Amino acid sequence: MKVNEELSRIRARIMNCTACPLHVGRKNPVPGEGPADAPLLLVGEAPGREEDETGRPFVGMAGRLLTEMLKEAGVPRSSVYITSVIKCRPPGNRNPKKGEIEACRGYLLEQIAAVRPEVVVLMGNVALNSLKEVWKLPGGNIGEISGELYDRGDFKVLVTYHPAGVLRDRRRKRPLFVSHIRLAVKEAVKKRGEGWLGLRLEEFEG
Ligand code: URA
């Protein structure tokens, strides 16, 4: 099965998912979007109000900032795959519960296997905590373990702040977020070759 067929199949299952109670209150599930062979796959937390309305990830305020920061790091948003740990909006934007994260984790792992990115970027604590044990990531908070590539065989994992967290502390976190993404982009260019987006490795040195 080709990778896009695989992603469509996962998407169809998410659209009809009733595995946790969040399906009752959702307007639209938000499976994720991006090229089926994207070298970077970004993982957020959960859809908010605008995502629930539109069925698209990161279209609210945090999403606009994410788009800007990706551009600043040298990649258009349309060149990366963007999804979240859970695919349906929790009421009132509360944090996802353990059972909801567990019910949704299989979809995320299948999406990663289908896209086969070079780097999976975990944005924020919910993304970090949901995969920390699965991928045996080091302990410590985001400030401590971000900005490093953890090799997990088929792909590398990079931890960074959630764009909503960047919104609350822009001066400090925005440059960090951009530098973390640049590290991921550099790795992608190394692996996929300089043809990807016409980027040259030397643009990412130093
Ligand atoms: N925040 C997330 O973590 N995911 C979205 O899709 C939107 C906002």
Residues whose N, C-alpha, C, O or C-beta is under 5 A from the ligand:
A	BS01	URA	G44 E45 A46 P47 G48 E51 P57 F58 S84
